[in-house]
Amino acid sequence: MSIQAVTSRTSGQTGPHEVPQAASAIASAGNGTDGRVLRGAVVDIGALSARRRQPRVPQEVRRLYGPLGLLAIWALLSATQVLGPRVFPAPWEVVRAGIELTRDGVLQEHLGASLQRALVGLACGLAVGLALAVVAGTATRFEDTIDSVMQILKAIPNFTLVPLFIIWFGIQETPKLLLITLSVCMPIYINTYGAIRNVDSRLIESARTLGLGHWQRVRHIVLPGSLPGFLVGLRMSLTNAWLALVFAETINARYGLGTLMSEARSWWQLDIMVLVITIYAVLGLLGYAFVRYLERTLLSWRRGYLGE
């Protein structure tokens, strides 16, 4: 009996004796065409339906279990004096320092400056990395030139370019933004370029047969097909942006989270130092959640393995 026949047979009203027969037929269809059924295999359709109806904790809430667990361990170690105040301040001390800085307006000023630098550098890095990946991935006459240069830049640590940036552009905002832009550009280029080259060539040939031009094929086939790789690069770029920001704000920055941490280190203010680290962690978690939202929204057509 075929699965279609089983489906049509079980779609209507079935009696108590027909359900085991349908389950056996499904097992027979899955094991081959010889009609044999695995002995002892029982399909409890009611139990499966009840399991599907059981409420589950939303995934967004379950993803908070890890950070909340770390926070609980931190609080426990601080309460039992395993972590002393001179080694690592307690969570409530960090919260108290954050409230005081917020009341004085200091935290908002430093956080706003860091967010502005990170967003500008992120936007520039995304634009440059995506443009280079599309050009190198779709135009063979530019591939060798662009890709070889990008591979050279990838091999050079970005932080080693800071002295040159200072000599060329001074100690204002330009070297800071360039450092963040380079840190963001590289993951975007590498992942997007690789995803473009993994697009099925049969789709390109079909589009060419239907009369689509070059940029039409890029718009309707190449870019949607490379979207998963781009989002992987975006996730890495968000992390790199914050890492580059910490180093960039040591270059004569009057305001910024990196500057706040440097001042706290000079005065041995551990609570403020841990506060800045916590802010970086929260911003990273928010960036990760944003990319996850984009994946659910833009990649709803993809049916990948989600675990068991």
C-alpha positions in Angstrom: 0.0 0.0 0.0 1.4 3.4 -0.9 1.7 6.4 1.4 -0.8 8.3 -0.7 -3.4 5.5 -0.2 -2.7 5.5 3.5 -3.1 9.2 3.7 -6.4 9.1 1.9 -7.6 6.3 4.0 -6.7 7.9 7.3 -7.9 11.4 6.4 -11.5 10.5 6.9 -13.1 9.0 10.0 -11.4 5.8 11.1 -12.6 3.3 13.6 -10.7 1.8 16.5 -9.6 -1.2 14.3 -8.4 0.9 11.4 -5.8 2.9 13.2 -3.4 0.0 13.8 -3.9 -1.1 10.2 -3.0 2.4 9.0 0.1 2.5 11.2 1.2 -0.9 9.9 0.7 0.3 6.3 2.8 3.3 7.0 5.6 1.2 8.4 5.3 -1.1 5.4 5.6 1.8 3.0 8.7 3.1 4.8 10.4 -0.3 4.8 10.0 -1.0 1.2 7.5 -2.5 -1.2 7.5 -6.1 0.0 4.8 -5.4 2.6 6.8 -6.5 5.6 6.1 -4.7 8.9 8.6 -4.4 11.8 7.3 -6.5 14.6 6.8 -4.8 17.9 6.7 -1.3 16.3 3.7 0.5 17.7 2.6 4.0 16.5 0.6 5.8 19.1 -1.0 8.5 17.1 -2.7 10.0 20.1 0.5 10.2 22.0 2.3 11.9 19.1 -0.6 14.5 18.8 -0.5 15.1 22.5 3.2 15.7 22.4 2.8 18.2 19.6 0.2 20.0 21.6 2.4 20.3 24.7 3.5 24.0 25.3 7.2 24.5 24.8 9.3 27.3 26.2 10.0 29.9 23.5 13.4 29.6 22.0 14.2 33.2 22.7 13.6 32.5 26.4 15.7 29.3 26.3 18.6 31.2 24.9 18.7 33.2 28.1 19.4 30.2 30.2 23.1 30.3 29.6 23.7 34.0 30.5 21.3 33.7 33.5 23.2 30.7 34.7 26.5 32.5 34.5 25.0 35.4 36.4 23.7 33.0 39.1 27.1 31.4 39.5 28.8 34.8 39.7 26.3 35.9 42.4 26.8 32.7 44.3 30.6 32.9 44.2 30.5 36.6 45.3 28.0 35.8 48.2 30.2 33.0 49.5 33.3 35.2 49.3 35.0 32.9 46.8 35.4 35.9 44.6 36.5 38.8 46.9 35.8 42.4 46.0 39.5 43.0 45.3 39.5 40.1 42.7 36.1 40.4 41.1 33.2 42.7 42.3 29.8 41.3 43.0 26.9 41.8 40.6 25.2 44.2 42.9 28.3 46.3 43.2 28.5 46.5 39.4 24.8 47.5 39.2 25.4 50.2 41.9 28.3 51.6 39.8 26.1 51.6 36.7 23.4 53.5 38.5 25.8 56.1 39.8 27.3 56.6 36.3 23.9 56.9 34.8 22.7 59.4 37.3 25.8 61.6 36.6 25.2 61.2 32.8 28.7 59.7 32.3 27.6 56.3 31.1 25.2 57.7 28.5 27.9 59.9 27.1 30.5 57.1 26.7 28.0 54.6 25.5 26.6 57.0 22.9 30.1 57.7 21.5 30.9 54.0 21.2 27.6 53.1 19.6 28.1 55.9 17.0 31.6 54.7 16.1 30.5 51.1 15.9 27.5 51.8 13.7 29.4 54.0 11.3 32.2 51.5 11.0 29.8 48.7 10.7 27.9 50.4 7.9 31.0 51.2 6.0 32.4 47.7 6.4 29.2 46.1 5.3 29.0 48.3 2.2 32.6 47.8 1.1 32.7 44.0 1.9 29.4 43.3 0.2 30.3 45.3 -2.9 33.7 43.7 -3.3 32.2 40.2 -2.8 29.5 40.7 -5.4 32.0 42.1 -8.0 34.6 39.5 -7.4 32.0 36.7 -7.2 30.1 37.6 -10.4 32.7 39.2 -12.7 35.6 36.8 -13.5 37.7 39.7 -14.9 37.9 41.3 -11.5 38.0 38.2 -9.4 41.8 37.5 -9.4 42.7 41.2 -8.6 40.1 41.7 -5.8 40.4 38.3 -4.2 44.2 38.4 -4.1 44.3 41.8 -2.4 41.6 40.7 0.1 43.6 37.6 1.0 46.7 39.8 1.6 44.7 42.1 3.9 43.2 39.1 5.7 46.7 37.8 6.5 47.7 41.2 8.0 46.5 41.7 11.6 44.4 44.9 11.6 45.9 46.2 14.8 49.3 46.4 13.2 48.0 49.0 10.8 47.1 51.4 13.6 50.5 53.2 13.7 50.3 53.8 9.9 46.7 55.1 10.3 47.8 57.5 12.9 50.7 58.8 10.8 48.4 59.1 7.7 45.2 60.4 9.2 46.1 61.8 12.6 44.5 60.9 16.0 41.0 62.0 15.3 38.1 59.7 14.3 39.3 58.6 10.9 41.8 55.9 12.2 39.2 54.6 14.6 36.6 54.2 11.9 39.1 52.7 9.5 40.0 50.0 12.0 36.4 49.1 12.6 35.7 49.1 8.9 38.5 46.7 8.1 37.5 44.4 10.9 33.9 44.3 9.6 34.7 44.2 5.9 36.8 41.0 5.9 34.2 38.5 7.3 31.5 39.9 5.1 33.7 39.6 2.0 34.9 36.0 2.7 31.6 34.5 3.6 29.6 36.3 0.9 32.1 35.5 -1.8 32.2 31.9 -0.8 28.3 31.7 -0.8 28.1 33.3 -4.2 30.5 30.7 -5.7 28.4 28.0 -4.1 25.2 29.0 -5.9 23.9 26.2 -8.1 25.2 26.9 -11.6 22.1 25.1 -13.1 20.0 28.0 -11.8 22.2 30.5 -13.6 22.0 28.5 -16.8 18.2 28.3 -16.5 18.0 32.1 -15.9 20.2 32.7 -18.9 18.0 30.4 -21.0 14.9 32.4 -19.9 16.6 35.6 -21.1 17.6 37.2 -17.8 20.5 39.7 -18.1 23.6 39.7 -15.9 22.3 42.0 -13.2 18.9 40.4 -13.3 20.6 37.0 -12.6 22.6 38.6 -9.8 19.5 40.2 -8.3 17.1 37.3 -8.5 19.4 34.3 -8.1 22.9 35.1 -6.8 22.1 37.5 -4.0 19.2 35.4 -2.5 21.4 32.3 -2.9 24.3 34.0 -1.0 22.1 35.3 1.8 22.9 32.5 4.3 26.7 33.1 3.9 26.2 36.9 4.2 24.3 36.4 7.5 27.1 34.2 8.8 29.6 37.0 7.9 27.3 39.6 9.6 27.3 37.6 12.8 31.1 37.5 12.8 31.4 41.2 11.8 29.3 42.3 14.7 31.7 40.6 17.1 34.7 42.0 15.3 33.2 45.5 15.4 33.1 45.5 19.2 36.6 44.0 19.5 38.0 46.6 17.1 36.2 49.4 19.0 37.9 48.5 22.3 41.3 48.9 20.7 40.3 51.9 18.6 39.1 53.9 21.6 42.6 53.8 23.0 43.7 56.2 20.3 43.2 59.5 22.0 39.5 59.1 22.5 37.8 61.5 24.9 34.6 59.5 25.1 33.7 55.8 24.6 33.5 52.6 26.6 37.2 51.9 25.9 38.1 55.3 27.4 35.9 54.6 30.4 37.6 51.3 31.0 41.1 52.9 30.6 40.2 55.5 33.2 38.8 52.9 35.6 41.9 50.8 35.2 44.1 53.8 36.1 42.1 54.3 39.3 41.7 50.6 40.0 37.9 50.8 39.9 37.1 47.1 39.3 33.3 47.7 39.5 33.4 50.1 36.5 35.8 47.8 34.6 33.4 44.9 35.0 30.5 47.1 34.2 32.0 48.0 30.8 32.7 44.3 30.1 29.1 43.5 31.0 27.9 46.2 28.6 30.0 44.7 25.8 28.6 41.3 26.6 25.0 42.6 26.5 25.6 44.4 23.2 27.1 41.2 21.7 24.1 39.3 22.8 21.7 41.8 21.3 23.7 41.7 18.0 23.4 37.9 18.0 19.7 38.1 18.6 19.3 40.6 15.7 21.1 38.3 13.3 18.9 35.4 14.5 15.9 37.5 13.8 17.2 38.3 10.3 17.7 34.6 9.7 14.2 33.7 10.7 12.8 36.5 8.6 14.9 36.3 5.4 15.6 32.5 5.4 12.1 31.3 6.2 12.2 29.4 2.9 15.2 27.2 4.0 14.4 23.9 5.6 17.6 22.9 7.4 18.3 20.5 10.2 17.3 22.0 13.5 18.4 19.3 15.8 16.3 16.8 17.8 
